Amino acid sequence: MSHATHSNAALTPRARLRLARLIIDHGWPPARAAERYDVSWKTAKKWADRYAAEGAAGMTDRS
């Protein structure tokens, strides 16, 4: 079982990548992907934007 990387992280880096790929690579609306992963629209958009800019490397924690 994989765990989030810190106590406040809702998703693991692997889950963030899957979420971001749904939005960027598969054209899902951020709200739909957010609902599927049980995170806010803002969080889903943040991970999608990072994936678009940095690829998989952008899925790591910054806090």
CHARMM-style PDB file with segment names, atoms N, HN, CA, C and O in Angstrom:
ATOM      1  N   MET     1       0.846  -1.182   0.000  1.00  0.00      PROA
ATOM      2  CA  MET     1       0.000   0.000   0.000  1.00  0.00      PROA
ATOM      3  C   MET     1       0.884   1.234   0.000  1.00  0.00      PROA
ATOM      4  O   MET     1       1.789   1.347   0.826  1.00  0.00      PROA
ATOM      5  N   SER     2       0.633   2.159  -0.913  1.00  0.00      PROA
ATOM      6  HN  SER     2      -0.103   2.067  -1.584  1.00  0.00      PROA
ATOM      7  CA  SER     2       1.421   3.388  -0.925  1.00  0.00      PROA
ATOM      8  C   SER     2       0.725   4.440  -0.079  1.00  0.00      PROA
ATOM      9  O   SER     2      -0.499   4.437   0.055  1.00  0.00      PROA
ATOM     10  N   HSD     3       1.497   5.316   0.475  1.00  0.00      PROA
ATOM     11  HN  HSD     3       2.491   5.319   0.366  1.00  0.00      PROA
ATOM     12  CA  HSD     3       0.971   6.349   1.355  1.00  0.00      PROA
ATOM     13  C   HSD     3       1.277   7.721   0.785  1.00  0.00      PROA
ATOM     14  O   HSD     3       2.211   7.898   0.003  1.00  0.00      PROA
ATOM     15  N   ALA     4       0.479   8.675   1.189  1.00  0.00      PROA
ATOM     16  HN  ALA     4      -0.280   8.532   1.825  1.00  0.00      PROA
ATOM     17  CA  ALA     4       0.762  10.060   0.835  1.00  0.00      PROA
ATOM     18  C   ALA     4       2.114  10.427   1.425  1.00  0.00      PROA
ATOM     19  O   ALA     4       2.545   9.831   2.412  1.00  0.00      PROA
ATOM     20  N   THR     5       2.767  11.380   0.840  1.00  0.00      PROA
ATOM     21  HN  THR     5       2.417  11.864   0.038  1.00  0.00      PROA
ATOM     22  CA  THR     5       4.138  11.686   1.220  1.00  0.00      PROA
ATOM     23  C   THR     5       4.270  12.559   2.449  1.00  0.00      PROA
ATOM     24  O   THR     5       5.364  12.657   3.005  1.00  0.00      PROA
ATOM     25  N   HSD     6       3.212  13.191   2.891  1.00  0.00      PROA
ATOM     26  HN  HSD     6       2.323  13.111   2.440  1.00  0.00      PROA
ATOM     27  CA  HSD     6       3.218  13.889   4.174  1.00  0.00      PROA
ATOM     28  C   HSD     6       1.802  13.880   4.717  1.00  0.00      PROA
ATOM     29  O   HSD     6       0.862  13.549   3.994  1.00  0.00      PROA
ATOM     30  N   SER     7       1.640  14.239   5.981  1.00  0.00      PROA
ATOM     31  HN  SER     7       2.404  14.508   6.568  1.00  0.00      PROA
ATOM     32  CA  SER     7       0.356  14.058   6.652  1.00  0.00      PROA
ATOM     33  C   SER     7      -0.788  14.835   6.021  1.00  0.00      PROA
ATOM     34  O   SER     7      -1.940  14.419   6.150  1.00  0.00      PROA
ATOM     35  N   ASN     8      -0.522  15.934   5.351  1.00  0.00      PROA
ATOM     36  HN  ASN     8       0.413  16.272   5.246  1.00  0.00      PROA
ATOM     37  CA  ASN     8      -1.586  16.723   4.735  1.00  0.00      PROA
ATOM     38  C   ASN     8      -1.835  16.368   3.270  1.00  0.00      PROA
ATOM     39  O   ASN     8      -2.776  16.880   2.664  1.00  0.00      PROA
ATOM     40  N   ALA     9      -1.019  15.514   2.707  1.00  0.00      PROA
ATOM     41  HN  ALA     9      -0.255  15.098   3.199  1.00  0.00      PROA
ATOM     42  CA  ALA     9      -1.161  15.172   1.290  1.00  0.00      PROA
ATOM     43  C   ALA     9      -2.368  14.268   1.077  1.00  0.00      PROA
ATOM     44  O   ALA     9      -2.493  13.224   1.718  1.00  0.00      PROA
ATOM     45  N   ALA    10      -3.246  14.670   0.184  1.00  0.00      PROA
ATOM     46  HN  ALA    10      -3.145  15.517  -0.337  1.00  0.00      PROA
ATOM     47  CA  ALA    10      -4.438  13.877  -0.109  1.00  0.00      PROA
ATOM     48  C   ALA    10      -4.115  12.707  -1.036  1.00  0.00      PROA
ATOM     49  O   ALA    10      -4.779  11.672  -0.988  1.00  0.00      PROA
ATOM     50  N   LEU    11      -3.106  12.870  -1.871  1.00  0.00      PROA
ATOM     51  HN  LEU    11      -2.566  13.711  -1.910  1.00  0.00      PROA
ATOM     52  CA  LEU    11      -2.765  11.865  -2.867  1.00  0.00      PROA
ATOM     53  C   LEU    11      -1.278  11.559  -2.862  1.00  0.00      PROA
ATOM     54  O   LEU    11      -0.457  12.415  -2.532  1.00  0.00      PROA
ATOM     55  N   THR    12      -0.942  10.342  -3.228  1.00  0.00      PROA
ATOM     56  HN  THR    12      -1.609   9.647  -3.496  1.00  0.00      PROA
ATOM     57  CA  THR    12       0.456   9.979  -3.430  1.00  0.00      PROA
ATOM     58  C   THR    12       0.922  10.571  -4.760  1.00  0.00      PROA
ATOM     59  O   THR    12       0.092  10.933  -5.593  1.00  0.00      PROA
ATOM     60  N   PRO    13       2.223  10.673  -4.968  1.00  0.00      PROA
ATOM     61  CA  PRO    13       2.698  11.145  -6.274  1.00  0.00      PROA
ATOM     62  C   PRO    13       2.159  10.309  -7.438  1.00  0.00      PROA
ATOM     63  O   PRO    13       1.875  10.856  -8.503  1.00  0.00      PROA
ATOM     64  N   ARG    14       2.017   9.019  -7.254  1.00  0.00      PROA
ATOM     65  HN  ARG    14       2.247   8.575  -6.389  1.00  0.00      PROA
ATOM     66  CA  ARG    14       1.486   8.152  -8.313  1.00  0.00      PROA
ATOM     67  C   ARG    14       0.029   8.500  -8.630  1.00  0.00      PROA
ATOM     68  O   ARG    14      -0.363   8.559  -9.795  1.00  0.00      PROA
ATOM     69  N   ALA    15      -0.769   8.729  -7.583  1.00  0.00      PROA
ATOM     70  HN  ALA    15      -0.451   8.681  -6.637  1.00  0.00      PROA
ATOM     71  CA  ALA    15      -2.172   9.107  -7.792  1.00  0.00      PROA
ATOM     72  C   ALA    15      -2.273  10.496  -8.424  1.00  0.00      PROA
ATOM     73  O   ALA    15      -3.136  10.734  -9.268  1.00  0.00      PROA
ATOM     74  N   ARG    16      -1.401  11.401  -8.019  1.00  0.00      PROA
ATOM     75  HN  ARG    16      -0.700  11.207  -7.333  1.00  0.00      PROA
ATOM     76  CA  ARG    16      -1.380  12.742  -8.623  1.00  0.00      PROA
ATOM     77  C   ARG    16      -1.115  12.643 -10.117  1.00  0.00      PROA
ATOM     78  O   ARG    16      -1.738  13.338 -10.920  1.00  0.00      PROA
ATOM     79  N   LEU    17      -0.190  11.776 -10.475  1.00  0.00      PROA
ATOM     80  HN  LEU    17       0.316  11.211  -9.822  1.00  0.00      PROA
ATOM     81  CA  LEU    17       0.152  11.592 -11.883  1.00  0.00      PROA
ATOM     82  C   LEU    17      -1.038  11.032 -12.659  1.00  0.00      PROA
ATOM     83  O   LEU    17      -1.330  11.491 -13.763  1.00  0.00      PROA
ATOM     84  N   ARG    18      -1.721  10.049 -12.092  1.00  0.00      PROA
ATOM     85  HN  ARG    18      -1.484   9.676 -11.195  1.00  0.00      PROA
ATOM     86  CA  ARG    18      -2.904   9.494 -12.764  1.00  0.00      PROA
ATOM     87  C   ARG    18      -3.970  10.572 -12.945  1.00  0.00      PROA
ATOM     88  O   ARG    18      -4.568  10.684 -14.015  1.00  0.00      PROA
ATOM     89  N   LEU    19      -4.206  11.363 -11.899  1.00  0.00      PROA
ATOM     90  HN  LEU    19      -3.720  11.272 -11.030  1.00  0.00      PROA
ATOM     91  CA  LEU    19      -5.188  12.448 -11.967  1.00  0.00      PROA
ATOM     92  C   LEU    19      -4.794  13.448 -13.055  1.00  0.00      PROA
ATOM     93  O   LEU    19      -5.621  13.822 -13.886  1.00  0.00      PROA
ATOM     94  N   ALA    20      -3.547  13.872 -13.049  1.00  0.00      PROA
ATOM     95  HN  ALA    20      -2.875  13.568 -12.374  1.00  0.00      PROA
ATOM     96  CA  ALA    20      -3.074  14.859 -14.027  1.00  0.00      PROA
ATOM     97  C   ALA    20      -3.171  14.331 -15.452  1.00  0.00      PROA
ATOM     98  O   ALA    20      -3.526  15.073 -16.367  1.00  0.00      PROA
ATOM     99  N   ARG    21      -2.859  13.063 -15.641  1.00  0.00      PROA
ATOM    100  HN  ARG    21      -2.570  12.460 -14.898  1.00  0.00      PROA
ATOM    101  CA  ARG    21      -2.941  12.480 -16.986  1.00  0.00      PROA
ATOM    102  C   ARG    21      -4.377  12.416 -17.488  1.00  0.00      PROA
ATOM    103  O   ARG    21      -4.625  12.587 -18.682  1.00  0.00      PROA
ATOM    104  N   LEU    22      -5.326  12.171 -16.585  1.00  0.00      PROA
ATOM    105  HN  LEU    22      -5.125  12.032 -15.616  1.00  0.00      PROA
ATOM    106  CA  LEU    22      -6.732  12.188 -17.002  1.00  0.00      PROA
ATOM    107  C   LEU    22      -7.094  13.548 -17.585  1.00  0.00      PROA
ATOM    108  O   LEU    22      -7.786  13.634 -18.600  1.00  0.00      PROA
ATOM    109  N   ILE    23      -6.625  14.602 -16.941  1.00  0.00      PROA
ATOM    110  HN  ILE    23      -6.063  14.532 -16.117  1.00  0.00      PROA
ATOM    111  CA  ILE    23      -6.954  15.960 -17.377  1.00  0.00      PROA
ATOM    112  C   ILE    23      -6.175  16.347 -18.633  1.00  0.00      PROA
ATOM    113  O   ILE    23      -6.765  16.778 -19.623  1.00  0.00      PROA
ATOM    114  N   ILE    24      -4.865  16.196 -18.593  1.00  0.00      PROA
ATOM    115  HN  ILE    24      -4.385  15.846 -17.789  1.00  0.00      PROA
ATOM    116  CA  ILE    24      -4.005  16.665 -19.692  1.00  0.00      PROA
ATOM    117  C   ILE    24      -4.022  15.719 -20.892  1.00  0.00      PROA
ATOM    118  O   ILE    24      -4.214  16.160 -22.026  1.00  0.00      PROA
ATOM    119  N   ASP    25      -3.824  14.435 -20.652  1.00  0.00      PROA
ATOM    120  HN  ASP    25      -3.668  14.077 -19.731  1.00  0.00      PROA
ATOM    121  CA  ASP    25      -3.685  13.483 -21.755  1.00  0.00      PROA
ATOM    122  C   ASP    25      -5.017  12.967 -22.295  1.00  0.00      PROA
ATOM    123  O   ASP    25      -5.120  12.615 -23.470  1.00  0.00      PROA
ATOM    124  N   HSD    26      -6.041  12.923 -21.431  1.00  0.00      PROA
ATOM    125  HN  HSD    26      -5.958  13.209 -20.477  1.00  0.00      PROA
ATOM    126  CA  HSD    26      -7.314  12.329 -21.838  1.00  0.00      PROA
ATOM    127  C   HSD    26      -8.457  13.333 -21.919  1.00  0.00      PROA
ATOM    128  O   HSD    26      -9.586  12.965 -22.247  1.00  0.00      PROA
ATOM    129  N   GLY    27      -8.170  14.605 -21.620  1.00  0.00      PROA
ATOM    130  HN  GLY    27      -7.254  14.903 -21.354  1.00  0.00      PROA
ATOM    131  CA  GLY    27      -9.160  15.657 -21.812  1.00  0.00      PROA
ATOM    132  C   GLY    27     -10.293  15.732 -20.802  1.00  0.00      PROA
ATOM    133  O   GLY    27     -11.319  16.358 -21.065  1.00  0.00      PROA
ATOM    134  N   TRP    28     -10.116  15.100 -19.651  1.00  0.00      PROA
ATOM    135  HN  TRP    28      -9.282  14.591 -19.437  1.00  0.00      PROA
ATOM    136  CA  TRP    28     -11.162  15.184 -18.634  1.00  0.00      PROA
ATOM    137  C   TRP    28     -11.236  16.600 -18.091  1.00  0.00      PROA
ATOM    138  O   TRP    28     -10.203  17.256 -17.958  1.00  0.00      PROA
ATOM    139  N   PRO    29     -12.425  17.088 -17.774  1.00  0.00      PROA
ATOM    140  CA  PRO    29     -12.532  18.372 -17.074  1.00  0.00      PROA
ATOM    141  C   PRO    29     -11.940  18.231 -15.667  1.00  0.00      PROA
ATOM    142  O   PRO    29     -12.126  17.195 -15.029  1.00  0.00      PROA
ATOM    143  N   PRO    30     -11.236  19.242 -15.177  1.00  0.00      PROA
ATOM    144  CA  PRO    30     -10.658  19.148 -13.829  1.00  0.00      PROA
ATOM    145  C   PRO    30     -11.688  18.799 -12.754  1.00  0.00      PROA
ATOM    146  O   PRO    30     -11.372  18.063 -11.819  1.00  0.00      PROA
ATOM    147  N   ALA    31     -12.899  19.308 -12.870  1.00  0.00      PROA
ATOM    148  HN  ALA    31     -13.156  19.906 -13.629  1.00  0.00      PROA
ATOM    149  CA  ALA    31     -13.917  19.013 -11.854  1.00  0.00      PROA
ATOM    150  C   ALA    31     -14.266  17.525 -11.824  1.00  0.00      PROA
ATOM    151  O   ALA    31     -14.482  16.957 -10.753  1.00  0.00      PROA
ATOM    152  N   ARG    32     -14.320  16.904 -12.982  1.00  0.00      PROA
ATOM    153  HN  ARG    32     -14.145  17.365 -13.852  1.00  0.00      PROA
ATOM    154  CA  ARG    32     -14.634  15.469 -13.042  1.00  0.00      PROA
ATOM    155  C   ARG    32     -13.502  14.635 -12.445  1.00  0.00      PROA
ATOM    156  O   ARG    32     -13.754  13.704 -11.681  1.00  0.00      PROA
ATOM    157  N   ALA    33     -12.264  14.964 -12.789  1.00  0.00      PROA
ATOM    158  HN  ALA    33     -12.059  15.721 -13.410  1.00  0.00      PROA
ATOM    159  CA  ALA    33     -11.121  14.242 -12.227  1.00  0.00      PROA
ATOM    160  C   ALA    33     -11.038  14.465 -10.720  1.00  0.00      PROA
ATOM    161  O   ALA    33     -10.723  13.542  -9.969  1.00  0.00      PROA
ATOM    162  N   ALA    34     -11.320  15.685 -10.281  1.00  0.00      PROA
ATOM    163  HN  ALA    34     -11.576  16.434 -10.892  1.00  0.00      PROA
ATOM    164  CA  ALA    34     -11.298  15.993  -8.846  1.00  0.00      PROA
ATOM    165  C   ALA    34     -12.311  15.142  -8.100  1.00  0.00      PROA
ATOM    166  O   ALA    34     -12.015  14.614  -7.028  1.00  0.00      PROA
ATOM    167  N   GLU    35     -13.487  15.009  -8.658  1.00  0.00      PROA
ATOM    168  HN  GLU    35     -13.727  15.438  -9.529  1.00  0.00      PROA
ATOM    169  CA  GLU    35     -14.521  14.191  -8.018  1.00  0.00      PROA
ATOM    170  C   GLU    35     -14.078  12.735  -7.929  1.00  0.00      PROA
ATOM    171  O   GLU    35     -14.273  12.083  -6.903  1.00  0.00      PROA
ATOM    172  N   ARG    36     -13.491  12.234  -8.991  1.00  0.00      PROA
ATOM    173  HN  ARG    36     -13.333  12.764  -9.825  1.00  0.00      PROA
ATOM    174  CA  ARG    36     -13.042  10.838  -9.001  1.00  0.00      PROA
ATOM    175  C   ARG    36     -11.976  10.576  -7.942  1.00  0.00      PROA
ATOM    176  O   ARG    36     -11.959   9.508  -7.329  1.00  0.00      PROA
ATOM    177  N   TYR    37     -11.093  11.538  -7.725  1.00  0.00      PROA
ATOM    178  HN  TYR    37     -11.106  12.405  -8.222  1.00  0.00      PROA
ATOM    179  CA  TYR    37     -10.005  11.360  -6.759  1.00  0.00      PROA
ATOM    180  C   TYR    37     -10.303  11.990  -5.403  1.00  0.00      PROA
ATOM    181  O   TYR    37      -9.440  12.012  -4.525  1.00  0.00      PROA
ATOM    182  N   ASP    38     -11.510  12.497  -5.230  1.00  0.00      PROA
ATOM    183  HN  ASP    38     -12.211  12.479  -5.944  1.00  0.00      PROA
ATOM    184  CA  ASP    38     -11.960  13.062  -3.958  1.00  0.00      PROA
ATOM    185  C   ASP    38     -11.050  14.187  -3.472  1.00  0.00      PROA
ATOM    186  O   ASP    38     -10.646  14.227  -2.310  1.00  0.00      PROA
ATOM    187  N   VAL    39     -10.741  15.095  -4.389  1.00  0.00      PROA
ATOM    188  HN  VAL    39     -11.069  15.062  -5.333  1.00  0.00      PROA
ATOM    189  CA  VAL    39      -9.977  16.304  -4.058  1.00  0.00      PROA
ATOM    190  C   VAL    39     -10.730  17.500  -4.629  1.00  0.00      PROA
ATOM    191  O   VAL    39     -11.675  17.335  -5.399  1.00  0.00      PROA
ATOM    192  N   SER    40     -10.314  18.689  -4.253  1.00  0.00      PROA
ATOM    193  HN  SER    40      -9.546  18.823  -3.627  1.00  0.00      PROA
ATOM    194  CA  SER    40     -10.964  19.892  -4.770  1.00  0.00      PROA
ATOM    195  C   SER    40     -10.583  20.128  -6.234  1.00  0.00      PROA
ATOM    196  O   SER    40      -9.578  19.618  -6.729  1.00  0.00      PROA
ATOM    197  N   TRP    41     -11.422  20.920  -6.908  1.00  0.00      PROA
ATOM    198  HN  TRP    41     -12.239  21.335  -6.506  1.00  0.00      PROA
ATOM    199  CA  TRP    41     -11.117  21.310  -8.283  1.00  0.00      PROA
ATOM    200  C   TRP    41      -9.776  22.032  -8.330  1.00  0.00      PROA
ATOM    201  O   TRP    41      -8.975  21.807  -9.237  1.00  0.00      PROA
ATOM    202  N   LYS    42      -9.537  22.893  -7.358  1.00  0.00      PROA
ATOM    203  HN  LYS    42     -10.187  23.075  -6.621  1.00  0.00      PROA
ATOM    204  CA  LYS    42      -8.288  23.664  -7.310  1.00  0.00      PROA
ATOM    205  C   LYS    42      -7.074  22.737  -7.224  1.00  0.00      PROA
ATOM    206  O   LYS    42      -6.068  22.966  -7.895  1.00  0.00      PROA
ATOM    207  N   THR    43      -7.168  21.702  -6.407  1.00  0.00      PROA
ATOM    208  HN  THR    43      -7.985  21.516  -5.861  1.00  0.00      PROA
ATOM    209  CA  THR    43      -6.067  20.746  -6.270  1.00  0.00      PROA
ATOM    210  C   THR    43      -5.845  19.992  -7.574  1.00  0.00      PROA
ATOM    211  O   THR    43      -4.705  19.827  -8.008  1.00  0.00      PROA
ATOM    212  N   ALA    44      -6.911  19.538  -8.194  1.00  0.00      PROA
ATOM    213  HN  ALA    44      -7.837  19.672  -7.841  1.00  0.00      PROA
ATOM    214  CA  ALA    44      -6.785  18.817  -9.463  1.00  0.00      PROA
ATOM    215  C   ALA    44      -6.128  19.698 -10.523  1.00  0.00      PROA
ATOM    216  O   ALA    44      -5.258  19.241 -11.264  1.00  0.00      PROA
ATOM    217  N   LYS    45      -6.542  20.946 -10.590  1.00  0.00      PROA
ATOM    218  HN  LYS    45      -7.249  21.317  -9.988  1.00  0.00      PROA
ATOM    219  CA  LYS    45      -5.962  21.891 -11.559  1.00  0.00      PROA
ATOM    220  C   LYS    45      -4.485  22.124 -11.281  1.00  0.00      PROA
ATOM    221  O   LYS    45      -3.682  22.207 -12.211  1.00  0.00      PROA
ATOM    222  N   LYS    46      -4.121  22.231 -10.003  1.00  0.00      PROA
ATOM    223  HN  LYS    46      -4.773  22.164  -9.248  1.00  0.00      PROA
ATOM    224  CA  LYS    46      -2.720  22.441  -9.626  1.00  0.00      PROA
ATOM    225  C   LYS    46      -1.850  21.289 -10.133  1.00  0.00      PROA
ATOM    226  O   LYS    46      -0.792  21.520 -10.718  1.00  0.00      PROA
ATOM    227  N   TRP    47      -2.292  20.060  -9.910  1.00  0.00      PROA
ATOM    228  HN  TRP    47      -3.152  19.873  -9.434  1.00  0.00      PROA
ATOM    229  CA  TRP    47      -1.488  18.911 -10.337  1.00  0.00      PROA
ATOM    230  C   TRP    47      -1.448  18.805 -11.855  1.00  0.00      PROA
ATOM    231  O   TRP    47      -0.419  18.437 -12.422  1.00  0.00      PROA
ATOM    232  N   ALA    48      -2.548  19.122 -12.514  1.00  0.00      PROA
ATOM    233  HN  ALA    48      -3.383  19.421 -12.054  1.00  0.00      PROA
ATOM    234  CA  ALA    48      -2.559  19.096 -13.980  1.00  0.00      PROA
ATOM    235  C   ALA    48      -1.608  20.143 -14.553  1.00  0.00      PROA
ATOM    236  O   ALA    48      -0.880  19.872 -15.508  1.00  0.00      PROA
ATOM    237  N   ASP    49      -1.618  21.333 -13.970  1.00  0.00      PROA
ATOM    238  HN  ASP    49      -2.209  21.553 -13.194  1.00  0.00      PROA
ATOM    239  CA  ASP    49      -0.720  22.395 -14.433  1.00  0.00      PROA
ATOM    240  C   ASP    49       0.739  22.004 -14.232  1.00  0.00      PROA
ATOM    241  O   ASP    49       1.575  22.240 -15.104  1.00  0.00      PROA
ATOM    242  N   ARG    50       1.038  21.414 -13.093  1.00  0.00      PROA
ATOM    243  HN  ARG    50       0.359  21.223 -12.385  1.00  0.00      PROA
ATOM    244  CA  ARG    50       2.424  20.978 -12.840  1.00  0.00      PROA
ATOM    245  C   ARG    50       2.836  19.881 -13.811  1.00  0.00      PROA
ATOM    246  O   ARG    50       3.963  19.875 -14.308  1.00  0.00      PROA
ATOM    247  N   TYR    51       1.926  18.955 -14.079  1.00  0.00      PROA
ATOM    248  HN  TYR    51       1.011  18.959 -13.675  1.00  0.00      PROA
ATOM    249  CA  TYR    51       2.233  17.885 -15.024  1.00  0.00      PROA
ATOM    250  C   TYR    51       2.489  18.462 -16.416  1.00  0.00      PROA
ATOM    251  O   TYR    51       3.419  18.041 -17.103  1.00  0.00      PROA
ATOM    252  N   ALA    52       1.675  19.413 -16.826  1.00  0.00      PROA
ATOM    253  HN  ALA    52       0.919  19.755 -16.267  1.00  0.00      PROA
ATOM    254  CA  ALA    52       1.843  20.036 -18.138  1.00  0.00      PROA
ATOM    255  C   ALA    52       3.186  20.753 -18.243  1.00  0.00      PROA
ATOM    256  O   ALA    52       3.819  20.737 -19.298  1.00  0.00      PROA
ATOM    257  N   ALA    53       3.616  21.374 -17.163  1.00  0.00      PROA
ATOM    258  HN  ALA    53       3.101  21.387 -16.306  1.00  0.00      PROA
ATOM    259  CA  ALA    53       4.859  22.148 -17.170  1.00  0.00      PROA
ATOM    260  C   ALA    53       6.104  21.299 -16.937  1.00  0.00      PROA
ATOM    261  O   ALA    53       7.154  21.558 -17.525  1.00  0.00      PROA
ATOM    262  N   GLU    54       5.986  20.275 -16.070  1.00  0.00      PROA
ATOM    263  HN  GLU    54       5.133  20.065 -15.592  1.00  0.00      PROA
ATOM    264  CA  GLU    54       7.178  19.552 -15.613  1.00  0.00      PROA
ATOM    265  C   GLU    54       7.149  18.051 -15.853  1.00  0.00      PROA
ATOM    266  O   GLU    54       8.139  17.368 -15.594  1.00  0.00      PROA
ATOM    267  N   GLY    55       6.046  17.533 -16.337  1.00  0.00      PROA
ATOM    268  HN  GLY    55       5.241  18.088 -16.547  1.00  0.00      PROA
ATOM    269  CA  GLY    55       5.929  16.092 -16.501  1.00  0.00      PROA
ATOM    270  C   GLY    55       5.819  15.393 -15.157  1.00  0.00      PROA
ATOM    271  O   GLY    55       5.455  16.007 -14.154  1.00  0.00      PROA
ATOM    272  N   ALA    56       6.134  14.117 -15.145  1.00  0.00      PROA
ATOM    273  HN  ALA    56       6.430  13.619 -15.959  1.00  0.00      PROA
ATOM    274  CA  ALA    56       6.000  13.305 -13.934  1.00  0.00      PROA
ATOM    275  C   ALA    56       6.826  13.850 -12.774  1.00  0.00      PROA
ATOM    276  O   ALA    56       6.458  13.668 -11.614  1.00  0.00      PROA
ATOM    277  N   ALA    57       7.928  14.509 -13.072  1.00  0.00      PROA
ATOM    278  HN  ALA    57       8.227  14.657 -14.015  1.00  0.00      PROA
ATOM    279  CA  ALA    57       8.779  15.068 -12.009  1.00  0.00      PROA
ATOM    280  C   ALA    57       8.052  16.127 -11.192  1.00  0.00      PROA
ATOM    281  O   ALA    57       8.430  16.379 -10.049  1.00  0.00      PROA
ATOM    282  N   GLY    58       7.038  16.739 -11.736  1.00  0.00      PROA
ATOM    283  HN  GLY    58       6.731  16.534 -12.665  1.00  0.00      PROA
ATOM    284  CA  GLY    58       6.287  17.769 -11.034  1.00  0.00      PROA
ATOM    285  C   GLY    58       5.315  17.246  -9.997  1.00  0.00      PROA
ATOM    286  O   GLY    58       4.668  18.036  -9.309  1.00  0.00      PROA
ATOM    287  N   MET    59       5.196  15.939  -9.870  1.00  0.00      PROA
ATOM    288  HN  MET    59       5.721  15.298 -10.429  1.00  0.00      PROA
ATOM    289  CA  MET    59       4.226  15.355  -8.954  1.00  0.00      PROA
ATOM    290  C   MET    59       4.742  15.191  -7.525  1.00  0.00      PROA
ATOM    291  O   MET    59       4.014  14.708  -6.658  1.00  0.00      PROA
ATOM    292  N   THR    60       5.971  15.583  -7.274  1.00  0.00      PROA
ATOM    293  HN  THR    60       6.563  15.975  -7.978  1.00  0.00      PROA
ATOM    294  CA  THR    60       6.530  15.453  -5.925  1.00  0.00      PROA
ATOM    295  C   THR    60       6.083  16.610  -5.042  1.00  0.00      PROA
ATOM    296  O   THR    60       5.677  17.664  -5.532  1.00  0.00      PROA
ATOM    297  N   ASP    61       6.165  16.397  -3.744  1.00  0.00      PROA
ATOM    298  HN  ASP    61       6.495  15.541  -3.347  1.00  0.00      PROA
ATOM    299  CA  ASP    61       5.780  17.427  -2.777  1.00  0.00      PROA
ATOM    300  C   ASP    61       6.717  18.620  -2.838  1.00  0.00      PROA
ATOM    301  O   ASP    61       7.899  18.491  -3.153  1.00  0.00      PROA
ATOM    302  N   ARG    62       6.166  19.774  -2.532  1.00  0.00      PROA
ATOM    303  HN  ARG    62       5.205  19.879  -2.276  1.00  0.00      PROA
ATOM    304  CA  ARG    62       6.974  20.993  -2.439  1.00  0.00      PROA
ATOM    305  C   ARG    62       6.881  21.599  -1.059  1.00  0.00      PROA
ATOM    306  O   ARG    62       7.501  22.628  -0.790  1.00  0.00      PROA
ATOM    307  N   SER    63       6.117  20.978  -0.182  1.00  0.00      PROA
ATOM    308  HN  SER    63       5.614  20.142  -0.400  1.00  0.00      PROA
ATOM    309  CA  SER    63       5.971  21.528   1.166  1.00  0.00      PROA
ATOM    310  C   SER    63       6.637  20.635   2.190  1.00  0.00      PROA
ATOM    311  OT1 SER    63       6.615  20.939   3.383  1.00  0.00      PROA
TER     312      SER     63
END
